[in-house]
Amino acid sequence: MSGKSKYPEQFRKDAVELARSSDRPLRRVARELGVNHETLRNWVRAADRAQAAAPVAGVSADERQELRELRKRVAELELEKEILRKAAAYFAKEMGR
């Protein structure tokens, strides 16, 4: 569910829930909702992937995104620290001459 969608997020969630809970074929549910059956199938698959990726501890998608961003930031800060450490060592050596 990437990019800009003409369907609101809540509509997509409700459609997935309806498709999962209904005993009707996915094509029929999609037709009743007025969406393409492949679109609904993609929403269901994306929801399944998101559910499978969620750890048992119950970390939400927002929390996983924040964790990815924080890990990226930590890596950047570690790189900056390493560069500063090397620069400090270089200048300390130069000052000792």
N, CA and C atoms as a LAMMPS dump frame, in Angstrom:
ITEM: TIMESTEP
0
ITEM: NUMBER OF ATOMS
291
ITEM: BOX BOUNDS ff ff ff
-5.0000000000000000e+02 5.0000000000000000e+02
-5.0000000000000000e+02 5.0000000000000000e+02
-5.0000000000000000e+02 5.0000000000000000e+02
ITEM: ATOMS id mol type element x y z
1 1 1 N 0.828 -1.187 0
2 1 2 C 0 0 0
3 1 3 C 0.87 1.247 0
4 2 1 N 1.748 1.302 -0.927
5 2 2 C 2.634 2.444 -0.999
6 2 3 C 2.079 3.478 -1.959
7 3 1 N 2.606 4.683 -1.841
8 3 2 C 2.165 5.749 -2.735
9 3 3 C 0.841 6.34 -2.304
10 4 1 N 0.33 7.218 -3.131
11 4 2 C -0.932 7.891 -2.857
12 4 3 C -2.081 7.036 -3.376
13 5 1 N -3.054 6.772 -2.531
14 5 2 C -4.185 5.953 -2.924
15 5 3 C -5.446 6.808 -2.934
16 6 1 N -6.349 6.465 -3.847
17 6 2 C -7.597 7.215 -3.881
18 6 3 C -8.563 6.701 -2.822
19 7 1 N -8.208 5.592 -2.168
20 7 2 C -9.036 5.024 -1.111
21 7 3 C -8.432 5.372 0.251
22 8 1 N -9.253 5.835 1.176
23 8 2 C -8.743 6.154 2.512
24 8 3 C -8.237 4.894 3.233
25 9 1 N -7.304 5.08 4.119
26 9 2 C -6.708 3.971 4.867
27 9 3 C -7.776 3.163 5.609
28 10 1 N -8.716 3.841 6.235
29 10 2 C -9.751 3.135 6.999
30 10 3 C -10.62 2.276 6.076
31 11 1 N -10.924 2.772 4.888
32 11 2 C -11.696 1.99 3.92
33 11 3 C -10.948 0.715 3.561
34 12 1 N -9.638 0.84 3.328
35 12 2 C -8.835 -0.325 2.975
36 12 3 C -8.818 -1.342 4.11
37 13 1 N -8.645 -0.852 5.347
38 13 2 C -8.642 -1.766 6.503
39 13 3 C -9.985 -2.476 6.634
40 14 1 N -11.076 -1.722 6.478
41 14 2 C -12.41 -2.323 6.576
42 14 3 C -12.642 -3.326 5.453
43 15 1 N -12.174 -3.025 4.249
44 15 2 C -12.339 -3.929 3.121
45 15 3 C -11.571 -5.229 3.35
46 16 1 N -10.364 -5.133 3.886
47 16 2 C -9.571 -6.325 4.185
48 16 3 C -10.277 -7.169 5.239
49 17 1 N -10.764 -6.524 6.274
50 17 2 C -11.471 -7.248 7.335
51 17 3 C -12.713 -7.938 6.789
52 18 1 N -13.442 -7.257 5.93
53 18 2 C -14.637 -7.843 5.319
54 18 3 C -14.256 -9.039 4.44
55 19 1 N -13.206 -8.901 3.665
56 19 2 C -12.769 -9.996 2.792
57 19 3 C -12.333 -11.211 3.61
58 20 1 N -11.679 -10.973 4.728
59 20 2 C -11.215 -12.07 5.578
60 20 3 C -12.369 -12.761 6.293
61 21 1 N -13.333 -11.987 6.75
62 21 2 C -14.407 -12.549 7.567
63 21 3 C -15.565 -13.1 6.736
64 22 1 N -15.653 -12.733 5.477
65 22 2 C -16.764 -13.147 4.629
66 22 3 C -16.524 -14.538 4.057
67 23 1 N -17.616 -15.272 3.882
68 23 2 C -17.502 -16.57 3.225
69 23 3 C -17.699 -16.439 1.711
70 24 1 N -17.918 -15.209 1.254
71 24 2 C -18.084 -14.938 -0.174
72 24 3 C -16.715 -14.864 -0.851
73 25 1 N -16.656 -15.147 -2.131
74 25 2 C -15.379 -15.028 -2.856
75 25 3 C -14.88 -13.583 -2.859
76 26 1 N -13.575 -13.463 -2.931
77 26 2 C -12.947 -12.144 -2.912
78 26 3 C -13.443 -11.27 -4.062
79 27 1 N -13.642 -11.858 -5.224
80 27 2 C -14.139 -11.092 -6.383
81 27 3 C -15.496 -10.463 -6.078
82 28 1 N -16.355 -11.227 -5.421
83 28 2 C -17.698 -10.717 -5.116
84 28 3 C -17.627 -9.586 -4.092
85 29 1 N -16.809 -9.773 -3.074
86 29 2 C -16.643 -8.716 -2.06
87 29 3 C -16.111 -7.452 -2.729
88 30 1 N -15.121 -7.606 -3.605
89 30 2 C -14.546 -6.451 -4.301
90 30 3 C -15.6 -5.754 -5.154
91 31 1 N -16.398 -6.535 -5.863
92 31 2 C -17.445 -5.955 -6.712
93 31 3 C -18.45 -5.177 -5.859
94 32 1 N -18.832 -5.74 -4.711
95 32 2 C -19.785 -5.067 -3.825
96 32 3 C -19.217 -3.759 -3.263
97 33 1 N -17.916 -3.735 -3.068
98 33 2 C -17.279 -2.523 -2.542
99 33 3 C -16.943 -1.517 -3.642
100 34 1 N -17 -1.966 -4.886
101 34 2 C -16.699 -1.074 -6
102 34 3 C -15.216 -0.902 -6.264
103 35 1 N -14.42 -1.924 -5.914
104 35 2 C -12.983 -1.877 -6.183
105 35 3 C -12.604 -3.069 -7.062
106 36 1 N -11.5 -2.955 -7.734
107 36 2 C -10.994 -4.044 -8.554
108 36 3 C -10.597 -5.203 -7.641
109 37 1 N -10.873 -6.428 -8.075
110 37 2 C -10.565 -7.582 -7.23
111 37 3 C -9.067 -7.726 -6.982
112 38 1 N -8.238 -7.336 -7.937
113 38 2 C -6.79 -7.41 -7.732
114 38 3 C -6.325 -6.372 -6.715
115 39 1 N -6.986 -5.227 -6.707
116 39 2 C -6.657 -4.206 -5.717
117 39 3 C -6.946 -4.731 -4.315
118 40 1 N -8.133 -5.314 -4.141
119 40 2 C -8.484 -5.877 -2.838
120 40 3 C -7.539 -7.011 -2.462
121 41 1 N -7.179 -7.845 -3.442
122 41 2 C -6.247 -8.938 -3.176
123 41 3 C -4.89 -8.386 -2.706
124 42 1 N -4.434 -7.319 -3.326
125 42 2 C -3.171 -6.698 -2.909
126 42 3 C -3.265 -6.148 -1.497
127 43 1 N -4.401 -5.541 -1.158
128 43 2 C -4.583 -5.028 0.203
129 43 3 C -4.529 -6.157 1.222
130 44 1 N -5.182 -7.274 0.902
131 44 2 C -5.194 -8.419 1.818
132 44 3 C -3.783 -8.969 1.977
133 45 1 N -3.06 -9.11 0.872
134 45 2 C -1.686 -9.612 0.941
135 45 3 C -0.789 -8.677 1.748
136 46 1 N -0.936 -7.375 1.532
137 46 2 C -0.126 -6.401 2.281
138 46 3 C -0.439 -6.471 3.767
139 47 1 N -1.713 -6.627 4.099
140 47 2 C -2.104 -6.744 5.505
141 47 3 C -1.541 -8.03 6.106
142 48 1 N -1.544 -9.104 5.33
143 48 2 C -0.967 -10.368 5.808
144 48 3 C 0.525 -10.231 6.062
145 49 1 N 1.226 -9.558 5.137
146 49 2 C 2.671 -9.339 5.324
147 49 3 C 2.943 -8.475 6.546
148 50 1 N 2.148 -7.435 6.714
149 50 2 C 2.342 -6.539 7.867
150 50 3 C 2.081 -7.284 9.168
151 51 1 N 1.076 -8.142 9.16
152 51 2 C 0.757 -8.903 10.359
153 51 3 C 1.858 -9.918 10.654
154 52 1 N 2.395 -10.539 9.623
155 52 2 C 3.463 -11.519 9.809
156 52 3 C 4.756 -10.855 10.271
157 53 1 N 4.98 -9.621 9.838
158 53 2 C 6.208 -8.909 10.205
159 53 3 C 6.15 -8.362 11.625
160 54 1 N 4.955 -8.241 12.16
161 54 2 C 4.799 -7.694 13.51
162 54 3 C 5.297 -8.716 14.532
163 55 1 N 6.223 -8.319 15.382
164 55 2 C 6.713 -9.237 16.406
165 55 3 C 5.606 -9.59 17.395
166 56 1 N 5.828 -10.646 18.114
167 56 2 C 4.848 -11.12 19.088
168 56 3 C 4.582 -10.071 20.159
169 57 1 N 5.562 -9.256 20.46
170 57 2 C 5.417 -8.255 21.512
171 57 3 C 4.376 -7.203 21.164
172 58 1 N 3.913 -7.165 19.914
173 58 2 C 2.855 -6.24 19.537
174 58 3 C 3.351 -4.853 19.165
175 59 1 N 4.478 -4.767 18.503
176 59 2 C 5.007 -3.48 18.069
177 59 3 C 4.213 -3.032 16.843
178 60 1 N 3.71 -1.826 16.886
179 60 2 C 2.89 -1.318 15.788
180 60 3 C 3.76 -0.943 14.591
181 61 1 N 3.105 -0.715 13.468
182 61 2 C 3.819 -0.328 12.25
183 61 3 C 4.532 1.01 12.447
184 62 1 N 3.894 1.941 13.158
185 62 2 C 4.518 3.233 13.435
186 62 3 C 5.775 3.056 14.283
187 63 1 N 5.701 2.154 15.25
188 63 2 C 6.862 1.915 16.104
189 63 3 C 7.995 1.25 15.32
190 64 1 N 7.652 0.335 14.411
191 64 2 C 8.687 -0.285 13.574
192 64 3 C 9.355 0.757 12.679
193 65 1 N 8.552 1.674 12.122
194 65 2 C 9.104 2.74 11.283
195 65 3 C 10.027 3.636 12.102
196 66 1 N 9.586 3.994 13.31
197 66 2 C 10.419 4.825 14.174
198 66 3 C 11.717 4.098 14.528
199 67 1 N 11.635 2.809 14.778
200 67 2 C 12.823 2.025 15.099
201 67 3 C 13.807 2.014 13.931
202 68 1 N 13.298 1.848 12.707
203 68 2 C 14.17 1.901 11.522
204 68 3 C 14.864 3.255 11.424
205 69 1 N 14.088 4.331 11.633
206 69 2 C 14.664 5.678 11.554
207 69 3 C 15.703 5.9 12.637
208 70 1 N 15.434 5.422 13.847
209 70 2 C 16.385 5.587 14.942
210 70 3 C 17.664 4.787 14.706
211 71 1 N 17.525 3.578 14.158
212 71 2 C 18.717 2.781 13.855
213 71 3 C 19.572 3.462 12.788
214 72 1 N 18.904 4.051 11.804
215 72 2 C 19.626 4.779 10.761
216 72 3 C 20.364 5.97 11.375
217 73 1 N 19.708 6.683 12.273
218 73 2 C 20.312 7.855 12.925
219 73 3 C 21.501 7.435 13.785
220 74 1 N 21.381 6.318 14.498
221 74 2 C 22.487 5.817 15.322
222 74 3 C 23.691 5.495 14.436
223 75 1 N 23.451 4.867 13.296
224 75 2 C 24.552 4.549 12.381
225 75 3 C 25.237 5.818 11.897
226 76 1 N 24.451 6.854 11.589
227 76 2 C 25.024 8.127 11.154
228 76 3 C 25.864 8.751 12.266
229 77 1 N 25.357 8.726 13.478
230 77 2 C 26.085 9.307 14.603
231 77 3 C 27.371 8.54 14.902
232 78 1 N 27.341 7.216 14.786
233 78 2 C 28.55 6.427 14.997
234 78 3 C 29.607 6.755 13.944
235 79 1 N 29.169 6.956 12.696
236 79 2 C 30.103 7.329 11.637
237 79 3 C 30.706 8.705 11.928
238 80 1 N 29.874 9.647 12.335
239 80 2 C 30.373 10.985 12.67
240 80 3 C 31.367 10.923 13.823
241 81 1 N 31.063 10.111 14.83
242 81 2 C 31.952 9.978 15.982
243 81 3 C 33.302 9.408 15.546
244 82 1 N 33.286 8.422 14.671
245 82 2 C 34.526 7.817 14.188
246 82 3 C 35.362 8.834 13.414
247 83 1 N 34.7 9.64 12.581
248 83 2 C 35.413 10.673 11.819
249 83 3 C 36.034 11.693 12.769
250 84 1 N 35.279 12.12 13.778
251 84 2 C 35.808 13.083 14.752
252 84 3 C 36.957 12.484 15.567
253 85 1 N 36.864 11.213 15.919
254 85 2 C 37.933 10.562 16.668
255 85 3 C 39.224 10.546 15.845
256 86 1 N 39.108 10.209 14.561
257 86 2 C 40.285 10.191 13.691
258 86 3 C 40.849 11.594 13.489
259 87 1 N 39.978 12.594 13.359
260 87 2 C 40.438 13.978 13.192
261 87 3 C 41.157 14.448 14.446
262 88 1 N 40.615 14.115 15.614
263 88 2 C 41.251 14.514 16.873
264 88 3 C 42.626 13.859 17.003
265 89 1 N 42.737 12.607 16.642
266 89 2 C 44.024 11.917 16.715
267 89 3 C 45.028 12.551 15.743
268 90 1 N 44.568 12.909 14.558
269 90 2 C 45.434 13.532 13.561
270 90 3 C 45.954 14.873 14.078
271 91 1 N 45.042 15.708 14.584
272 91 2 C 45.472 17.021 15.048
273 91 3 C 46.336 16.933 16.318
274 92 1 N 46.072 15.941 17.161
275 92 2 C 46.908 15.759 18.335
276 92 3 C 48.332 15.382 17.911
277 93 1 N 48.435 14.571 16.883
278 93 2 C 49.739 14.168 16.366
279 93 3 C 50.456 15.352 15.748
280 94 1 N 49.71 16.195 15.021
281 94 2 C 50.291 17.385 14.4
282 94 3 C 50.769 18.387 15.461
283 95 1 N 50.049 18.507 16.541
284 95 2 C 50.411 19.457 17.59
285 95 3 C 51.655 18.986 18.352
286 96 1 N 51.89 17.691 18.369
287 96 2 C 53.021 17.124 19.072
288 96 3 C 54.343 17.305 18.346
289 97 1 N 54.343 17.753 17.138
290 97 2 C 55.579 17.932 16.366
291 97 3 C 56.342 19.103 16.799
